[in-house]
Amino acid sequence: MVTLEEAVKHPITVEDLTVAYREEPVLWDVDLTVPNGALMAIVGPNGAGKSTLIKSILGLVEISAGRILIYGKPFAQQRHLVAYVPQRGSVDWDFPTNALDIVMMGRYGHLGWFKRPGKAEREQAMHALAQVNMEPYAKRQISQLSGGQQQRVFLARALAQDAQIYLMDEPFQGVDATTERAIIDVLKGLQAAGRTVVVVHHDLETVPEYFDHVLLLNVQAVASGTVGQVFNQQNLHRAYGGRMELLLDRGSA
């Protein structure tokens, strides 16, 4: 068990985490320590519990056992340090608002409940939009944006939070090549600035190019560590089983 003194040094500490839906375990006895400044991928087959792990860290799902610490404290005490980019498919894109307003929401945690956003918050939101090349679309209704543009707006909202830890659930899913490159440039920029980034990712081929740490997950933690240490054929077979051959064949096609 990680001591509290050790946990304080790490952005995320997960110990003995079990999550069950209708008594069926989705995550089982998962341990994970995310180092400072890591750019970490969470990979595994469908149904492995990848999104559930992210949501558990955020306190969005009830855990059956274990504990999760953000720099040694419960998430409820550290939520201001964490930004979240959900799966694009989980968002109501018909909600009547524009891109700038969505990004401004990222500043609300700094303002508190009663202070209204002003010029400074607007400038910060516009800067975040510029970082993802979406500044010209600030006044565009989100329903009128393409899928890749919508994803970049939600990434900009996370940037506007100016967090220490960024959790992202499949940010590359269904986006065009331009958006994918824009996203990875932002992620590497966050890492260069000393932030910690954890990303649910599905494309095994790009893991060594995009990330320096990886968690291989299939209900249980198969392996975690640097990409060079754990992202190998043996661990991939342990995580994916017989599906590994299909993934390899698809990658070489």
PLY file of the C-alpha trace (Angstrom):
ply
format ascii 1.0
element vertex 253
property float x
property float y
property float z
element edge 252
property int vertex1
property int vertex2
end_header
0.00 0.00 0.00
1.25 3.47 -0.91
1.82 5.65 2.14
0.17 9.06 2.32
3.60 10.68 2.19
4.28 8.92 -1.11
0.80 9.61 -2.51
1.20 13.36 -1.98
4.00 13.32 -4.55
1.85 11.75 -7.30
-0.98 13.37 -9.28
-3.11 10.20 -9.14
-2.91 7.18 -6.86
-5.40 4.33 -7.31
-5.34 1.44 -4.86
-7.35 -1.80 -4.86
-10.08 -0.18 -6.95
-13.12 -2.30 -7.67
-16.23 -1.04 -9.47
-19.25 -3.24 -10.14
-22.45 -2.69 -12.11
-25.29 -4.97 -10.97
-22.77 -7.09 -9.06
-20.71 -7.64 -12.24
-17.17 -6.28 -11.79
-16.16 -3.68 -14.38
-12.87 -2.94 -12.63
-11.26 -5.40 -10.27
-8.53 -4.65 -7.73
-6.84 -2.02 -9.92
-3.65 -0.31 -8.71
-2.19 2.66 -10.58
0.28 5.41 -9.79
0.52 8.22 -12.34
3.87 10.07 -12.20
4.17 13.84 -12.33
4.33 15.17 -15.86
3.33 11.88 -17.47
1.50 11.73 -20.79
-0.26 8.41 -20.18
-2.51 6.32 -22.40
-5.08 3.91 -21.00
-5.56 1.14 -23.56
-7.43 -2.13 -23.58
-10.24 -3.98 -25.38
-13.87 -2.86 -25.46
-15.45 -3.42 -22.06
-12.10 -3.27 -20.28
-13.27 -0.48 -17.94
-11.18 2.35 -19.39
-13.87 5.04 -19.24
-15.05 3.70 -15.89
-11.56 4.19 -14.48
-11.53 7.84 -15.59
-15.01 8.39 -14.17
-14.02 6.71 -10.90
-11.10 9.11 -10.50
-13.53 11.99 -11.08
-16.05 10.67 -8.57
-18.67 10.21 -11.30
-19.29 6.53 -10.53
-19.62 4.78 -7.20
-16.73 2.54 -6.29
-17.21 -0.79 -4.52
-13.79 -0.90 -2.85
-10.43 0.82 -2.81
-9.31 4.42 -2.69
-8.35 7.16 -5.14
-6.14 10.10 -4.21
-5.22 13.29 -6.05
-1.89 14.47 -4.66
-2.67 12.50 -1.51
-6.20 13.83 -0.97
-9.71 12.78 -2.08
-10.92 14.21 -5.38
-13.59 16.28 -3.61
-10.82 18.35 -2.01
-8.73 18.60 -5.18
-11.28 19.01 -7.98
-9.87 22.45 -8.84
-6.66 20.70 -9.93
-8.38 18.43 -12.46
-9.85 19.10 -15.92
-11.94 16.58 -17.84
-12.68 16.12 -21.54
-15.57 13.62 -21.90
-16.33 11.45 -24.90
-17.85 13.59 -27.62
-20.78 11.19 -27.95
-21.83 11.86 -24.34
-22.44 15.59 -24.95
-25.76 17.20 -26.02
-24.53 19.16 -29.04
-27.99 20.61 -29.67
-27.73 22.74 -26.53
-28.18 26.37 -27.70
-24.79 27.94 -26.96
-21.70 28.99 -28.85
-18.09 27.86 -28.70
-16.88 30.80 -26.59
-19.55 30.22 -23.93
-18.59 26.55 -23.70
-14.94 27.46 -23.14
-15.86 30.17 -20.61
-17.42 27.43 -18.49
-13.89 26.26 -17.83
-13.30 29.41 -15.78
-16.29 29.00 -13.46
-14.36 26.91 -10.95
-11.94 29.82 -10.45
-14.72 32.40 -10.13
-16.91 30.73 -7.53
-20.69 30.66 -7.57
-21.51 34.36 -7.43
-18.94 36.17 -9.53
-19.83 36.59 -13.19
-17.14 36.09 -15.85
-15.69 39.34 -17.16
-13.13 40.61 -19.62
-10.24 38.63 -18.12
-12.17 35.35 -18.34
-13.22 36.15 -21.91
-9.59 36.77 -22.89
-8.51 33.52 -21.28
-11.25 31.64 -23.13
-10.27 33.22 -26.44
-6.64 32.29 -25.80
-7.69 28.69 -25.17
-9.65 28.67 -28.45
-6.61 30.04 -30.25
-4.49 27.19 -28.86
-6.69 24.69 -30.71
-7.11 26.89 -33.83
-10.78 27.58 -33.09
-10.68 31.32 -32.37
-12.49 32.21 -35.65
-15.40 30.00 -34.55
-15.92 31.61 -31.14
-19.45 32.80 -31.94
-20.48 29.72 -33.88
-23.24 27.59 -32.36
-21.76 24.27 -31.27
-24.41 22.35 -33.24
-23.03 23.96 -36.42
-19.49 22.71 -35.84
-18.00 19.54 -37.29
-17.16 16.65 -34.99
-13.49 17.55 -34.95
-14.27 21.20 -34.23
-16.57 20.24 -31.37
-13.83 18.12 -29.86
-11.37 21.00 -30.07
-13.87 23.29 -28.30
-14.09 20.87 -25.38
-10.33 20.61 -25.30
-10.18 24.41 -25.15
-12.62 24.38 -22.21
-10.23 22.07 -20.36
-7.28 24.34 -21.21
-9.20 27.32 -19.83
-9.38 25.57 -16.46
-5.59 25.86 -16.15
-5.51 22.56 -14.26
-2.60 20.44 -13.09
-4.14 17.15 -14.23
-6.05 16.53 -17.48
-8.24 13.46 -17.93
-9.52 12.80 -21.46
-11.86 10.06 -22.64
-11.03 9.08 -26.24
-10.34 12.62 -27.53
-9.10 11.27 -30.89
-12.17 9.17 -31.63
-13.89 10.10 -34.89
-11.81 13.22 -35.59
-10.01 14.17 -38.79
-6.24 14.10 -39.19
-5.92 17.88 -38.70
-7.79 17.75 -35.40
-5.80 14.74 -34.24
-2.54 16.59 -34.86
-3.89 19.71 -33.11
-4.89 17.64 -30.08
-1.57 15.84 -29.74
0.29 19.15 -30.08
-1.77 20.52 -27.19
-1.17 17.41 -25.08
2.57 17.58 -25.60
2.45 21.30 -24.84
0.69 20.57 -21.54
3.32 17.99 -20.68
6.11 20.45 -21.53
4.47 22.89 -19.10
4.67 20.29 -16.31
1.06 19.13 -16.42
-0.03 15.50 -16.13
-2.27 14.08 -18.86
-4.15 10.76 -18.83
-5.96 9.73 -22.02
-8.26 6.81 -22.84
-6.93 5.76 -26.23
-7.87 3.07 -28.74
-5.23 3.23 -31.49
-2.36 0.94 -30.49
-0.19 2.02 -33.41
0.12 5.61 -32.18
0.80 4.83 -28.51
4.63 4.89 -28.83
4.48 8.13 -30.86
1.99 10.03 -28.71
2.62 8.83 -25.13
5.47 8.10 -22.74
3.50 6.08 -20.16
0.77 3.50 -20.63
-1.70 1.46 -18.60
-2.84 -1.79 -20.22
-6.25 -2.55 -18.75
-8.70 -5.41 -19.07
-10.93 -5.16 -15.99
-7.69 -5.68 -14.05
-4.48 -3.73 -14.56
-2.36 -5.89 -16.85
0.71 -3.63 -16.76
1.59 0.01 -16.26
4.77 2.00 -16.64
6.77 3.69 -19.36
5.91 2.73 -22.93
9.39 1.27 -23.35
8.96 -0.96 -20.30
5.44 -2.37 -20.68
4.13 -1.77 -24.20
5.26 -5.07 -25.69
3.76 -8.12 -27.40
3.58 -10.18 -24.21
1.57 -7.60 -22.28
-0.61 -6.75 -25.29
-1.53 -10.43 -25.62
-2.35 -10.53 -21.92
-4.64 -7.53 -22.32
-6.30 -8.41 -25.62
-6.04 -12.20 -25.78
-7.12 -13.68 -29.11
-8.23 -10.26 -30.35
-4.59 -9.23 -30.57
-4.07 -11.05 -33.87
-7.03 -9.21 -35.40
-5.62 -5.88 -34.28
-2.17 -6.69 -35.68
-3.63 -7.87 -39.00
-5.68 -4.68 -39.27
-2.61 -2.57 -38.57
-0.59 -4.25 -41.30
-3.35 -4.19 -43.91
0 1
1 2
2 3
3 4
4 5
5 6
6 7
7 8
8 9
9 10
10 11
11 12
12 13
13 14
14 15
15 16
16 17
17 18
18 19
19 20
20 21
21 22
22 23
23 24
24 25
25 26
26 27
27 28
28 29
29 30
30 31
31 32
32 33
33 34
34 35
35 36
36 37
37 38
38 39
39 40
40 41
41 42
42 43
43 44
44 45
45 46
46 47
47 48
48 49
49 50
50 51
51 52
52 53
53 54
54 55
55 56
56 57
57 58
58 59
59 60
60 61
61 62
62 63
63 64
64 65
65 66
66 67
67 68
68 69
69 70
70 71
71 72
72 73
73 74
74 75
75 76
76 77
77 78
78 79
79 80
80 81
81 82
82 83
83 84
84 85
85 86
86 87
87 88
88 89
89 90
90 91
91 92
92 93
93 94
94 95
95 96
96 97
97 98
98 99
99 100
100 101
101 102
102 103
103 104
104 105
105 106
106 107
107 108
108 109
109 110
110 111
111 112
112 113
113 114
114 115
115 116
116 117
117 118
118 119
119 120
120 121
121 122
122 123
123 124
124 125
125 126
126 127
127 128
128 129
129 130
130 131
131 132
132 133
133 134
134 135
135 136
136 137
137 138
138 139
139 140
140 141
141 142
142 143
143 144
144 145
145 146
146 147
147 148
148 149
149 150
150 151
151 152
152 153
153 154
154 155
155 156
156 157
157 158
158 159
159 160
160 161
161 162
162 163
163 164
164 165
165 166
166 167
167 168
168 169
169 170
170 171
171 172
172 173
173 174
174 175
175 176
176 177
177 178
178 179
179 180
180 181
181 182
182 183
183 184
184 185
185 186
186 187
187 188
188 189
189 190
190 191
191 192
192 193
193 194
194 195
195 196
196 197
197 198
198 199
199 200
200 201
201 202
202 203
203 204
204 205
205 206
206 207
207 208
208 209
209 210
210 211
211 212
212 213
213 214
214 215
215 216
216 217
217 218
218 219
219 220
220 221
221 222
222 223
223 224
224 225
225 226
226 227
227 228
228 229
229 230
230 231
231 232
232 233
233 234
234 235
235 236
236 237
237 238
238 239
239 240
240 241
241 242
242 243
243 244
244 245
245 246
246 247
247 248
248 249
249 250
250 251
251 252
